[in-house]
């Protein structure tokens, strides 16, 4: 429907075999463009996911390190 609407906007009034050829070619171009535009977005989402997982793992490592440091500090204070 979109391809047909595009051709109608250009005032294309052909009713022979060219009507089908033009719409088929434009549909192929449109589909290819959509796939191309989706590819960078999928790549970006995968990159974002990797970044978030990495930050979460870093945060867990920092919390674990702080927890053990705090435990060691409290243990030494209590020993005195």
mmCIF file of the N, C-alpha and C atoms, coordinates in Angstrom:
data_MODEL
# 
_entry.id   MODEL 
# 
loop_
_atom_site.group_PDB 
_atom_site.id 
_atom_site.type_symbol 
_atom_site.label_atom_id 
_atom_site.label_alt_id 
_atom_site.label_comp_id 
_atom_site.label_asym_id 
_atom_site.label_entity_id 
_atom_site.label_seq_id 
_atom_site.pdbx_PDB_ins_code 
_atom_site.Cartn_x 
_atom_site.Cartn_y 
_atom_site.Cartn_z 
_atom_site.occupancy 
_atom_site.B_iso_or_equiv 
_atom_site.pdbx_formal_charge 
_atom_site.auth_seq_id 
_atom_site.auth_comp_id 
_atom_site.auth_asym_id 
_atom_site.auth_atom_id 
_atom_site.pdbx_PDB_model_num 
ATOM 1   N N  . UNK A 1 1  ? 0.820  -1.192 0.000   1.00 0.00 ? 1  UNK A N  1 
ATOM 2   C CA . UNK A 1 1  ? 0.000  0.000  0.000   1.00 0.00 ? 1  UNK A CA 1 
ATOM 3   C C  . UNK A 1 1  ? 0.869  1.264  0.000   1.00 0.00 ? 1  UNK A C  1 
ATOM 4   N N  . UNK A 1 2  ? 1.969  1.228  0.749   1.00 0.00 ? 2  UNK A N  1 
ATOM 5   C CA . UNK A 1 2  ? 2.842  2.394  0.805   1.00 0.00 ? 2  UNK A CA 1 
ATOM 6   C C  . UNK A 1 2  ? 3.460  2.698  -0.557  1.00 0.00 ? 2  UNK A C  1 
ATOM 7   N N  . UNK A 1 3  ? 3.949  1.660  -1.232  1.00 0.00 ? 3  UNK A N  1 
ATOM 8   C CA . UNK A 1 3  ? 4.564  1.845  -2.546  1.00 0.00 ? 3  UNK A CA 1 
ATOM 9   C C  . UNK A 1 3  ? 3.536  2.389  -3.534  1.00 0.00 ? 3  UNK A C  1 
ATOM 10  N N  . UNK A 1 4  ? 2.333  1.866  -3.491  1.00 0.00 ? 4  UNK A N  1 
ATOM 11  C CA . UNK A 1 4  ? 1.277  2.354  -4.374  1.00 0.00 ? 4  UNK A CA 1 
ATOM 12  C C  . UNK A 1 4  ? 0.965  3.817  -4.086  1.00 0.00 ? 4  UNK A C  1 
ATOM 13  N N  . UNK A 1 5  ? 0.939  4.175  -2.814  1.00 0.00 ? 5  UNK A N  1 
ATOM 14  C CA . UNK A 1 5  ? 0.683  5.567  -2.435  1.00 0.00 ? 5  UNK A CA 1 
ATOM 15  C C  . UNK A 1 5  ? 1.799  6.496  -2.918  1.00 0.00 ? 5  UNK A C  1 
ATOM 16  N N  . UNK A 1 6  ? 3.039  6.040  -2.837  1.00 0.00 ? 6  UNK A N  1 
ATOM 17  C CA . UNK A 1 6  ? 4.166  6.844  -3.324  1.00 0.00 ? 6  UNK A CA 1 
ATOM 18  C C  . UNK A 1 6  ? 4.005  7.111  -4.818  1.00 0.00 ? 6  UNK A C  1 
ATOM 19  N N  . UNK A 1 7  ? 3.694  6.066  -5.583  1.00 0.00 ? 7  UNK A N  1 
ATOM 20  C CA . UNK A 1 7  ? 3.535  6.276  -7.030  1.00 0.00 ? 7  UNK A CA 1 
ATOM 21  C C  . UNK A 1 7  ? 2.347  7.155  -7.347  1.00 0.00 ? 7  UNK A C  1 
ATOM 22  N N  . UNK A 1 8  ? 1.278  7.036  -6.559  1.00 0.00 ? 8  UNK A N  1 
ATOM 23  C CA . UNK A 1 8  ? 0.113  7.898  -6.795  1.00 0.00 ? 8  UNK A CA 1 
ATOM 24  C C  . UNK A 1 8  ? 0.450  9.358  -6.542  1.00 0.00 ? 8  UNK A C  1 
ATOM 25  N N  . UNK A 1 9  ? 1.306  9.619  -5.558  1.00 0.00 ? 9  UNK A N  1 
ATOM 26  C CA . UNK A 1 9  ? 1.682  11.002 -5.263  1.00 0.00 ? 9  UNK A CA 1 
ATOM 27  C C  . UNK A 1 9  ? 2.476  11.628 -6.402  1.00 0.00 ? 9  UNK A C  1 
ATOM 28  N N  . UNK A 1 10 ? 3.168  10.794 -7.159  1.00 0.00 ? 10 UNK A N  1 
ATOM 29  C CA . UNK A 1 10 ? 3.924  11.319 -8.309  1.00 0.00 ? 10 UNK A CA 1 
ATOM 30  C C  . UNK A 1 10 ? 3.042  11.449 -9.542  1.00 0.00 ? 10 UNK A C  1 
ATOM 31  N N  . UNK A 1 11 ? 1.756  11.222 -9.360  1.00 0.00 ? 11 UNK A N  1 
ATOM 32  C CA . UNK A 1 11 ? 0.778  11.326 -10.459 1.00 0.00 ? 11 UNK A CA 1 
ATOM 33  C C  . UNK A 1 11 ? 1.023  10.283 -11.544 1.00 0.00 ? 11 UNK A C  1 
ATOM 34  N N  . UNK A 1 12 ? 1.486  9.125  -11.148 1.00 0.00 ? 12 UNK A N  1 
ATOM 35  C CA . UNK A 1 12 ? 1.709  8.034  -12.100 1.00 0.00 ? 12 UNK A CA 1 
ATOM 36  C C  . UNK A 1 12 ? 0.369  7.385  -12.424 1.00 0.00 ? 12 UNK A C  1 
ATOM 37  N N  . UNK A 1 13 ? 0.000  7.415  -13.656 1.00 0.00 ? 13 UNK A N  1 
ATOM 38  C CA . UNK A 1 13 ? -1.295 6.888  -14.078 1.00 0.00 ? 13 UNK A CA 1 
ATOM 39  C C  . UNK A 1 13 ? -1.159 5.674  -15.004 1.00 0.00 ? 13 UNK A C  1 
ATOM 40  N N  . UNK A 1 14 ? 0.025  5.071  -15.059 1.00 0.00 ? 14 UNK A N  1 
ATOM 41  C CA . UNK A 1 14 ? 0.213  3.911  -15.934 1.00 0.00 ? 14 UNK A CA 1 
ATOM 42  C C  . UNK A 1 14 ? -0.705 2.774  -15.525 1.00 0.00 ? 14 UNK A C  1 
ATOM 43  N N  . UNK A 1 15 ? -1.178 2.029  -16.523 1.00 0.00 ? 15 UNK A N  1 
ATOM 44  C CA . UNK A 1 15 ? -2.039 0.890  -16.221 1.00 0.00 ? 15 UNK A CA 1 
ATOM 45  C C  . UNK A 1 15 ? -1.578 -0.360 -16.970 1.00 0.00 ? 15 UNK A C  1 
ATOM 46  N N  . UNK A 1 16 ? -0.383 -0.334 -17.514 1.00 0.00 ? 16 UNK A N  1 
ATOM 47  C CA . UNK A 1 16 ? 0.136  -1.495 -18.225 1.00 0.00 ? 16 UNK A CA 1 
ATOM 48  C C  . UNK A 1 16 ? 1.111  -2.270 -17.331 1.00 0.00 ? 16 UNK A C  1 
ATOM 49  N N  . UNK A 1 17 ? 1.976  -3.058 -17.932 1.00 0.00 ? 17 UNK A N  1 
ATOM 50  C CA . UNK A 1 17 ? 2.912  -3.884 -17.176 1.00 0.00 ? 17 UNK A CA 1 
ATOM 51  C C  . UNK A 1 17 ? 3.892  -3.023 -16.371 1.00 0.00 ? 17 UNK A C  1 
ATOM 52  N N  . UNK A 1 18 ? 4.158  -1.788 -16.836 1.00 0.00 ? 18 UNK A N  1 
ATOM 53  C CA . UNK A 1 18 ? 5.047  -0.888 -16.092 1.00 0.00 ? 18 UNK A CA 1 
ATOM 54  C C  . UNK A 1 18 ? 4.520  -0.597 -14.689 1.00 0.00 ? 18 UNK A C  1 
ATOM 55  N N  . UNK A 1 19 ? 3.218  -0.611 -14.531 1.00 0.00 ? 19 UNK A N  1 
ATOM 56  C CA . UNK A 1 19 ? 2.611  -0.367 -13.226 1.00 0.00 ? 19 UNK A CA 1 
ATOM 57  C C  . UNK A 1 19 ? 3.163  -1.362 -12.215 1.00 0.00 ? 19 UNK A C  1 
ATOM 58  N N  . UNK A 1 20 ? 3.201  -2.638 -12.578 1.00 0.00 ? 20 UNK A N  1 
ATOM 59  C CA . UNK A 1 20 ? 3.698  -3.688 -11.687 1.00 0.00 ? 20 UNK A CA 1 
ATOM 60  C C  . UNK A 1 20 ? 5.208  -3.602 -11.513 1.00 0.00 ? 20 UNK A C  1 
ATOM 61  N N  . UNK A 1 21 ? 5.920  -3.334 -12.598 1.00 0.00 ? 21 UNK A N  1 
ATOM 62  C CA . UNK A 1 21 ? 7.381  -3.261 -12.538 1.00 0.00 ? 21 UNK A CA 1 
ATOM 63  C C  . UNK A 1 21 ? 7.822  -2.124 -11.627 1.00 0.00 ? 21 UNK A C  1 
ATOM 64  N N  . UNK A 1 22 ? 7.230  -0.954 -11.806 1.00 0.00 ? 22 UNK A N  1 
ATOM 65  C CA . UNK A 1 22 ? 7.600  0.200  -10.984 1.00 0.00 ? 22 UNK A CA 1 
ATOM 66  C C  . UNK A 1 22 ? 7.345  -0.069 -9.506  1.00 0.00 ? 22 UNK A C  1 
ATOM 67  N N  . UNK A 1 23 ? 6.229  -0.640 -9.201  1.00 0.00 ? 23 UNK A N  1 
ATOM 68  C CA . UNK A 1 23 ? 5.902  -0.904 -7.800  1.00 0.00 ? 23 UNK A CA 1 
ATOM 69  C C  . UNK A 1 23 ? 6.785  -1.990 -7.209  1.00 0.00 ? 23 UNK A C  1 
ATOM 70  N N  . UNK A 1 24 ? 7.136  -2.989 -8.010  1.00 0.00 ? 24 UNK A N  1 
ATOM 71  C CA . UNK A 1 24 ? 8.027  -4.048 -7.533  1.00 0.00 ? 24 UNK A CA 1 
ATOM 72  C C  . UNK A 1 24 ? 9.419  -3.498 -7.247  1.00 0.00 ? 24 UNK A C  1 
ATOM 73  N N  . UNK A 1 25 ? 9.942  -2.689 -8.153  1.00 0.00 ? 25 UNK A N  1 
ATOM 74  C CA . UNK A 1 25 ? 11.277 -2.107 -7.964  1.00 0.00 ? 25 UNK A CA 1 
ATOM 75  C C  . UNK A 1 25 ? 11.290 -1.187 -6.743  1.00 0.00 ? 25 UNK A C  1 
ATOM 76  N N  . UNK A 1 26 ? 10.300 -0.314 -6.637  1.00 0.00 ? 26 UNK A N  1 
ATOM 77  C CA . UNK A 1 26 ? 10.244 0.596  -5.501  1.00 0.00 ? 26 UNK A CA 1 
ATOM 78  C C  . UNK A 1 26 ? 10.075 -0.169 -4.186  1.00 0.00 ? 26 UNK A C  1 
ATOM 79  N N  . UNK A 1 27 ? 9.293  -1.233 -4.210  1.00 0.00 ? 27 UNK A N  1 
ATOM 80  C CA . UNK A 1 27 ? 9.137  -2.062 -3.008  1.00 0.00 ? 27 UNK A CA 1 
ATOM 81  C C  . UNK A 1 27 ? 10.454 -2.691 -2.584  1.00 0.00 ? 27 UNK A C  1 
ATOM 82  N N  . UNK A 1 28 ? 11.248 -3.154 -3.552  1.00 0.00 ? 28 UNK A N  1 
ATOM 83  C CA . UNK A 1 28 ? 12.565 -3.725 -3.247  1.00 0.00 ? 28 UNK A CA 1 
ATOM 84  C C  . UNK A 1 28 ? 13.505 -2.692 -2.657  1.00 0.00 ? 28 UNK A C  1 
ATOM 85  N N  . UNK A 1 29 ? 13.494 -1.507 -3.234  1.00 0.00 ? 29 UNK A N  1 
ATOM 86  C CA . UNK A 1 29 ? 14.346 -0.433 -2.720  1.00 0.00 ? 29 UNK A CA 1 
ATOM 87  C C  . UNK A 1 29 ? 13.918 -0.048 -1.299  1.00 0.00 ? 29 UNK A C  1 
ATOM 88  N N  . UNK A 1 30 ? 12.626 0.060  -1.094  1.00 0.00 ? 30 UNK A N  1 
ATOM 89  C CA . UNK A 1 30 ? 12.126 0.430  0.232   1.00 0.00 ? 30 UNK A CA 1 
ATOM 90  C C  . UNK A 1 30 ? 12.481 -0.627 1.270   1.00 0.00 ? 30 UNK A C  1 
ATOM 91  N N  . UNK A 1 31 ? 12.291 -1.901 0.925   1.00 0.00 ? 31 UNK A N  1 
ATOM 92  C CA . UNK A 1 31 ? 12.608 -2.987 1.864   1.00 0.00 ? 31 UNK A CA 1 
ATOM 93  C C  . UNK A 1 31 ? 14.089 -3.011 2.214   1.00 0.00 ? 31 UNK A C  1 
ATOM 94  N N  . UNK A 1 32 ? 14.932 -2.827 1.209   1.00 0.00 ? 32 UNK A N  1 
ATOM 95  C CA . UNK A 1 32 ? 16.370 -2.805 1.439   1.00 0.00 ? 32 UNK A CA 1 
ATOM 96  C C  . UNK A 1 32 ? 16.757 -1.655 2.358   1.00 0.00 ? 32 UNK A C  1 
ATOM 97  N N  . UNK A 1 33 ? 16.143 -0.501 2.145   1.00 0.00 ? 33 UNK A N  1 
ATOM 98  C CA . UNK A 1 33 ? 16.426 0.653  2.987   1.00 0.00 ? 33 UNK A CA 1 
ATOM 99  C C  . UNK A 1 33 ? 15.995 0.408  4.420   1.00 0.00 ? 33 UNK A C  1 
ATOM 100 N N  . UNK A 1 34 ? 14.832 -0.190 4.611   1.00 0.00 ? 34 UNK A N  1 
ATOM 101 C CA . UNK A 1 34 ? 14.359 -0.493 5.963   1.00 0.00 ? 34 UNK A CA 1 
ATOM 102 C C  . UNK A 1 34 ? 15.319 -1.436 6.681   1.00 0.00 ? 34 UNK A C  1 
ATOM 103 N N  . UNK A 1 35 ? 15.766 -2.475 5.994   1.00 0.00 ? 35 UNK A N  1 
ATOM 104 C CA . UNK A 1 35 ? 16.702 -3.430 6.598   1.00 0.00 ? 35 UNK A CA 1 
ATOM 105 C C  . UNK A 1 35 ? 18.009 -2.730 6.959   1.00 0.00 ? 35 UNK A C  1 
ATOM 106 N N  . UNK A 1 36 ? 18.497 -1.878 6.065   1.00 0.00 ? 36 UNK A N  1 
ATOM 107 C CA . UNK A 1 36 ? 19.736 -1.143 6.336   1.00 0.00 ? 36 UNK A CA 1 
ATOM 108 C C  . UNK A 1 36 ? 19.578 -0.246 7.571   1.00 0.00 ? 36 UNK A C  1 
ATOM 109 N N  . UNK A 1 37 ? 18.436 0.419  7.685   1.00 0.00 ? 37 UNK A N  1 
ATOM 110 C CA . UNK A 1 37 ? 18.217 1.322  8.817   1.00 0.00 ? 37 UNK A CA 1 
ATOM 111 C C  . UNK A 1 37 ? 18.051 0.556  10.128  1.00 0.00 ? 37 UNK A C  1 
ATOM 112 N N  . UNK A 1 38 ? 17.511 -0.649 10.069  1.00 0.00 ? 38 UNK A N  1 
ATOM 113 C CA . UNK A 1 38 ? 17.354 -1.444 11.282  1.00 0.00 ? 38 UNK A CA 1 
ATOM 114 C C  . UNK A 1 38 ? 18.682 -2.023 11.770  1.00 0.00 ? 38 UNK A C  1 
ATOM 115 N N  . UNK A 1 39 ? 19.582 -2.316 10.838  1.00 0.00 ? 39 UNK A N  1 
ATOM 116 C CA . UNK A 1 39 ? 20.854 -2.930 11.205  1.00 0.00 ? 39 UNK A CA 1 
ATOM 117 C C  . UNK A 1 39 ? 21.653 -2.071 12.186  1.00 0.00 ? 39 UNK A C  1 
ATOM 118 N N  . UNK A 1 40 ? 21.850 -0.750 11.941  1.00 0.00 ? 40 UNK A N  1 
ATOM 119 C CA . UNK A 1 40 ? 22.590 0.045  12.943  1.00 0.00 ? 40 UNK A CA 1 
ATOM 120 C C  . UNK A 1 40 ? 21.879 0.116  14.287  1.00 0.00 ? 40 UNK A C  1 
ATOM 121 N N  . UNK A 1 41 ? 20.556 0.108  14.261  1.00 0.00 ? 41 UNK A N  1 
ATOM 122 C CA . UNK A 1 41 ? 19.828 0.164  15.533  1.00 0.00 ? 41 UNK A CA 1 
ATOM 123 C C  . UNK A 1 41 ? 20.018 -1.110 16.334  1.00 0.00 ? 41 UNK A C  1 
ATOM 124 N N  . UNK A 1 42 ? 19.992 -2.249 15.668  1.00 0.00 ? 42 UNK A N  1 
ATOM 125 C CA . UNK A 1 42 ? 20.219 -3.520 16.363  1.00 0.00 ? 42 UNK A CA 1 
ATOM 126 C C  . UNK A 1 42 ? 21.644 -3.558 16.902  1.00 0.00 ? 42 UNK A C  1 
ATOM 127 N N  . UNK A 1 43 ? 22.614 -3.085 16.103  1.00 0.00 ? 43 UNK A N  1 
ATOM 128 C CA . UNK A 1 43 ? 24.001 -3.020 16.552  1.00 0.00 ? 43 UNK A CA 1 
ATOM 129 C C  . UNK A 1 43 ? 24.116 -2.124 17.787  1.00 0.00 ? 43 UNK A C  1 
ATOM 130 N N  . UNK A 1 44 ? 23.455 -0.966 17.757  1.00 0.00 ? 44 UNK A N  1 
ATOM 131 C CA . UNK A 1 44 ? 23.495 -0.049 18.886  1.00 0.00 ? 44 UNK A CA 1 
ATOM 132 C C  . UNK A 1 44 ? 22.890 -0.685 20.138  1.00 0.00 ? 44 UNK A C  1 
ATOM 133 N N  . UNK A 1 45 ? 21.782 -1.392 19.991  1.00 0.00 ? 45 UNK A N  1 
ATOM 134 C CA . UNK A 1 45 ? 21.156 -2.032 21.147  1.00 0.00 ? 45 UNK A CA 1 
ATOM 135 C C  . UNK A 1 45 ? 22.054 -3.114 21.737  1.00 0.00 ? 45 UNK A C  1 
ATOM 136 N N  . UNK A 1 46 ? 22.733 -3.890 20.879  1.00 0.00 ? 46 UNK A N  1 
ATOM 137 C CA . UNK A 1 46 ? 23.672 -4.890 21.380  1.00 0.00 ? 46 UNK A CA 1 
ATOM 138 C C  . UNK A 1 46 ? 24.838 -4.235 22.111  1.00 0.00 ? 46 UNK A C  1 
ATOM 139 N N  . UNK A 1 47 ? 25.324 -3.123 21.576  1.00 0.00 ? 47 UNK A N  1 
ATOM 140 C CA . UNK A 1 47 ? 26.407 -2.386 22.221  1.00 0.00 ? 47 UNK A CA 1 
ATOM 141 C C  . UNK A 1 47 ? 25.955 -1.843 23.572  1.00 0.00 ? 47 UNK A C  1 
ATOM 142 N N  . UNK A 1 48 ? 24.750 -1.310 23.627  1.00 0.00 ? 48 UNK A N  1 
ATOM 143 C CA . UNK A 1 48 ? 24.198 -0.791 24.877  1.00 0.00 ? 48 UNK A CA 1 
ATOM 144 C C  . UNK A 1 48 ? 24.043 -1.908 25.907  1.00 0.00 ? 48 UNK A C  1 
ATOM 145 N N  . UNK A 1 49 ? 23.573 -3.060 25.470  1.00 0.00 ? 49 UNK A N  1 
ATOM 146 C CA . UNK A 1 49 ? 23.425 -4.202 26.373  1.00 0.00 ? 49 UNK A CA 1 
ATOM 147 C C  . UNK A 1 49 ? 24.781 -4.611 26.940  1.00 0.00 ? 49 UNK A C  1 
ATOM 148 N N  . UNK A 1 50 ? 25.800 -4.674 26.078  1.00 0.00 ? 50 UNK A N  1 
ATOM 149 C CA . UNK A 1 50 ? 27.141 -5.037 26.522  1.00 0.00 ? 50 UNK A CA 1 
ATOM 150 C C  . UNK A 1 50 ? 27.655 -4.027 27.543  1.00 0.00 ? 50 UNK A C  1 
ATOM 151 N N  . UNK A 1 51 ? 27.426 -2.748 27.282  1.00 0.00 ? 51 UNK A N  1 
ATOM 152 C CA . UNK A 1 51 ? 27.864 -1.696 28.196  1.00 0.00 ? 51 UNK A CA 1 
ATOM 153 C C  . UNK A 1 51 ? 27.175 -1.822 29.549  1.00 0.00 ? 51 UNK A C  1 
ATOM 154 N N  . UNK A 1 52 ? 25.873 -2.063 29.541  1.00 0.00 ? 52 UNK A N  1 
ATOM 155 C CA . UNK A 1 52 ? 25.134 -2.181 30.797  1.00 0.00 ? 52 UNK A CA 1 
ATOM 156 C C  . UNK A 1 52 ? 25.578 -3.398 31.596  1.00 0.00 ? 52 UNK A C  1 
ATOM 157 N N  . UNK A 1 53 ? 25.816 -4.511 30.930  1.00 0.00 ? 53 UNK A N  1 
ATOM 158 C CA . UNK A 1 53 ? 26.286 -5.717 31.627  1.00 0.00 ? 53 UNK A CA 1 
ATOM 159 C C  . UNK A 1 53 ? 27.663 -5.456 32.229  1.00 0.00 ? 53 UNK A C  1 
ATOM 160 N N  . UNK A 1 54 ? 28.522 -4.788 31.465  1.00 0.00 ? 54 UNK A N  1 
ATOM 161 C CA . UNK A 1 54 ? 29.870 -4.475 31.943  1.00 0.00 ? 54 UNK A CA 1 
ATOM 162 C C  . UNK A 1 54 ? 29.816 -3.555 33.166  1.00 0.00 ? 54 UNK A C  1 
ATOM 163 N N  . UNK A 1 55 ? 28.958 -2.552 33.114  1.00 0.00 ? 55 UNK A N  1 
ATOM 164 C CA . UNK A 1 55 ? 28.831 -1.631 34.261  1.00 0.00 ? 55 UNK A CA 1 
ATOM 165 C C  . UNK A 1 55 ? 28.280 -2.348 35.481  1.00 0.00 ? 55 UNK A C  1 
ATOM 166 N N  . UNK A 1 56 ? 27.340 -3.254 35.267  1.00 0.00 ? 56 UNK A N  1 
ATOM 167 C CA . UNK A 1 56 ? 26.781 -3.985 36.400  1.00 0.00 ? 56 UNK A CA 1 
ATOM 168 C C  . UNK A 1 56 ? 27.846 -4.864 37.039  1.00 0.00 ? 56 UNK A C  1 
ATOM 169 N N  . UNK A 1 57 ? 28.650 -5.530 36.207  1.00 0.00 ? 57 UNK A N  1 
ATOM 170 C CA . UNK A 1 57 ? 29.716 -6.377 36.741  1.00 0.00 ? 57 UNK A CA 1 
ATOM 171 C C  . UNK A 1 57 ? 30.759 -5.537 37.470  1.00 0.00 ? 57 UNK A C  1 
ATOM 172 N N  . UNK A 1 58 ? 31.075 -4.362 36.940  1.00 0.00 ? 58 UNK A N  1 
ATOM 173 C CA . UNK A 1 58 ? 32.034 -3.475 37.612  1.00 0.00 ? 58 UNK A CA 1 
ATOM 174 C C  . UNK A 1 58 ? 31.477 -3.018 38.955  1.00 0.00 ? 58 UNK A C  1 
ATOM 175 N N  . UNK A 1 59 ? 30.195 -2.675 38.961  1.00 0.00 ? 59 UNK A N  1 
ATOM 176 C CA . UNK A 1 59 ? 29.563 -2.245 40.209  1.00 0.00 ? 59 UNK A CA 1 
ATOM 177 C C  . UNK A 1 59 ? 29.563 -3.345 41.255  1.00 0.00 ? 59 UNK A C  1 
ATOM 178 N N  . UNK A 1 60 ? 29.312 -4.571 40.832  1.00 0.00 ? 60 UNK A N  1 
ATOM 179 C CA . UNK A 1 60 ? 29.328 -5.701 41.763  1.00 0.00 ? 60 UNK A CA 1 
ATOM 180 C C  . UNK A 1 60 ? 30.729 -5.916 42.310  1.00 0.00 ? 60 UNK A C  1 
ATOM 181 N N  . UNK A 1 61 ? 31.745 -5.760 41.460  1.00 0.00 ? 61 UNK A N  1 
ATOM 182 C CA . UNK A 1 61 ? 33.125 -5.935 41.911  1.00 0.00 ? 61 UNK A CA 1 
ATOM 183 C C  . UNK A 1 61 ? 33.500 -4.848 42.916  1.00 0.00 ? 61 UNK A C  1 
ATOM 184 N N  . UNK A 1 62 ? 33.085 -3.627 42.663  1.00 0.00 ? 62 UNK A N  1 
ATOM 185 C CA . UNK A 1 62 ? 33.379 -2.530 43.590  1.00 0.00 ? 62 UNK A CA 1 
ATOM 186 C C  . UNK A 1 62 ? 32.673 -2.759 44.916  1.00 0.00 ? 62 UNK A C  1 
ATOM 187 N N  . UNK A 1 63 ? 31.400 -3.156 44.854  1.00 0.00 ? 63 UNK A N  1 
ATOM 188 C CA . UNK A 1 63 ? 30.660 -3.421 46.098  1.00 0.00 ? 63 UNK A CA 1 
ATOM 189 C C  . UNK A 1 63 ? 31.295 -4.562 46.878  1.00 0.00 ? 63 UNK A C  1 
ATOM 190 N N  . UNK A 1 64 ? 31.727 -5.602 46.187  1.00 0.00 ? 64 UNK A N  1 
ATOM 191 C CA . UNK A 1 64 ? 32.361 -6.732 46.869  1.00 0.00 ? 64 UNK A CA 1 
ATOM 192 C C  . UNK A 1 64 ? 33.668 -6.282 47.513  1.00 0.00 ? 64 UNK A C  1 
ATOM 193 N N  . UNK A 1 65 ? 34.441 -5.478 46.777  1.00 0.00 ? 65 UNK A N  1 
ATOM 194 C CA . UNK A 1 65 ? 35.700 -4.980 47.332  1.00 0.00 ? 65 UNK A CA 1 
ATOM 195 C C  . UNK A 1 65 ? 35.473 -4.075 48.529  1.00 0.00 ? 65 UNK A C  1 
ATOM 196 N N  . UNK A 1 66 ? 34.474 -3.198 48.435  1.00 0.00 ? 66 UNK A N  1 
ATOM 197 C CA . UNK A 1 66 ? 34.176 -2.298 49.547  1.00 0.00 ? 66 UNK A CA 1 
ATOM 198 C C  . UNK A 1 66 ? 33.664 -3.082 50.742  1.00 0.00 ? 66 UNK A C  1 
ATOM 199 N N  . UNK A 1 67 ? 32.860 -4.107 50.453  1.00 0.00 ? 67 UNK A N  1 
ATOM 200 C CA . UNK A 1 67 ? 32.324 -4.923 51.546  1.00 0.00 ? 67 UNK A CA 1 
ATOM 201 C C  . UNK A 1 67 ? 33.432 -5.632 52.296  1.00 0.00 ? 67 UNK A C  1 
ATOM 202 N N  . UNK A 1 68 ? 34.372 -6.226 51.580  1.00 0.00 ? 68 UNK A N  1 
ATOM 203 C CA . UNK A 1 68 ? 35.449 -6.947 52.266  1.00 0.00 ? 68 UNK A CA 1 
ATOM 204 C C  . UNK A 1 68 ? 36.372 -5.969 52.985  1.00 0.00 ? 68 UNK A C  1 
ATOM 205 N N  . UNK A 1 69 ? 36.595 -4.779 52.402  1.00 0.00 ? 69 UNK A N  1 
ATOM 206 C CA . UNK A 1 69 ? 37.422 -3.763 53.071  1.00 0.00 ? 69 UNK A CA 1 
ATOM 207 C C  . UNK A 1 69 ? 36.744 -3.299 54.352  1.00 0.00 ? 69 UNK A C  1 
ATOM 208 N N  . UNK A 1 70 ? 35.450 -3.071 54.274  1.00 0.00 ? 70 UNK A N  1 
ATOM 209 C CA . UNK A 1 70 ? 34.703 -2.628 55.450  1.00 0.00 ? 70 UNK A CA 1 
ATOM 210 C C  . UNK A 1 70 ? 34.704 -3.703 56.521  1.00 0.00 ? 70 UNK A C  1 
ATOM 211 N N  . UNK A 1 71 ? 34.526 -4.940 56.109  1.00 0.00 ? 71 UNK A N  1 
ATOM 212 C CA . UNK A 1 71 ? 34.553 -6.037 57.074  1.00 0.00 ? 71 UNK A CA 1 
ATOM 213 C C  . UNK A 1 71 ? 35.922 -6.119 57.751  1.00 0.00 ? 71 UNK A C  1 
ATOM 214 N N  . UNK A 1 72 ? 36.984 -5.973 56.955  1.00 0.00 ? 72 UNK A N  1 
ATOM 215 C CA . UNK A 1 72 ? 38.329 -6.006 57.532  1.00 0.00 ? 72 UNK A CA 1 
ATOM 216 C C  . UNK A 1 72 ? 38.544 -4.857 58.498  1.00 0.00 ? 72 UNK A C  1 
ATOM 217 N N  . UNK A 1 73 ? 38.088 -3.662 58.152  1.00 0.00 ? 73 UNK A N  1 
ATOM 218 C CA . UNK A 1 73 ? 38.236 -2.488 59.015  1.00 0.00 ? 73 UNK A CA 1 
ATOM 219 C C  . UNK A 1 73 ? 37.471 -2.687 60.307  1.00 0.00 ? 73 UNK A C  1 
ATOM 220 N N  . UNK A 1 74 ? 36.211 -3.110 60.198  1.00 0.00 ? 74 UNK A N  1 
ATOM 221 C CA . UNK A 1 74 ? 35.389 -3.315 61.395  1.00 0.00 ? 74 UNK A CA 1 
ATOM 222 C C  . UNK A 1 74 ? 35.994 -4.421 62.253  1.00 0.00 ? 74 UNK A C  1 
ATOM 223 N N  . UNK A 1 75 ? 36.489 -5.473 61.619  1.00 0.00 ? 75 UNK A N  1 
ATOM 224 C CA . UNK A 1 75 ? 37.121 -6.557 62.372  1.00 0.00 ? 75 UNK A CA 1 
ATOM 225 C C  . UNK A 1 75 ? 38.335 -6.078 63.142  1.00 0.00 ? 75 UNK A C  1 
ATOM 226 N N  . UNK A 1 76 ? 39.155 -5.219 62.555  1.00 0.00 ? 76 UNK A N  1 
ATOM 227 C CA . UNK A 1 76 ? 40.337 -4.695 63.245  1.00 0.00 ? 76 UNK A CA 1 
ATOM 228 C C  . UNK A 1 76 ? 39.946 -3.751 64.373  1.00 0.00 ? 76 UNK A C  1 
ATOM 229 N N  . UNK A 1 77 ? 38.891 -2.951 64.150  1.00 0.00 ? 77 UNK A N  1 
ATOM 230 C CA . UNK A 1 77 ? 38.435 -2.031 65.194  1.00 0.00 ? 77 UNK A CA 1 
ATOM 231 C C  . UNK A 1 77 ? 37.904 -2.820 66.366  1.00 0.00 ? 77 UNK A C  1 
ATOM 232 N N  . UNK A 1 78 ? 37.176 -3.889 66.109  1.00 0.00 ? 78 UNK A N  1 
ATOM 233 C CA . UNK A 1 78 ? 36.605 -4.687 67.178  1.00 0.00 ? 78 UNK A CA 1 
ATOM 234 C C  . UNK A 1 78 ? 37.661 -5.496 67.922  1.00 0.00 ? 78 UNK A C  1 
ATOM 235 N N  . UNK A 1 79 ? 38.776 -5.807 67.270  1.00 0.00 ? 79 UNK A N  1 
ATOM 236 C CA . UNK A 1 79 ? 39.842 -6.553 67.936  1.00 0.00 ? 79 UNK A CA 1 
ATOM 237 C C  . UNK A 1 79 ? 40.530 -5.705 68.991  1.00 0.00 ? 79 UNK A C  1 
ATOM 238 N N  . UNK A 1 80 ? 40.523 -4.413 68.833  1.00 0.00 ? 80 UNK A N  1 
ATOM 239 C CA . UNK A 1 80 ? 41.221 -3.530 69.764  1.00 0.00 ? 80 UNK A CA 1 
ATOM 240 C C  . UNK A 1 80 ? 40.495 -3.437 71.032  1.00 0.00 ? 80 UNK A C  1 
# 
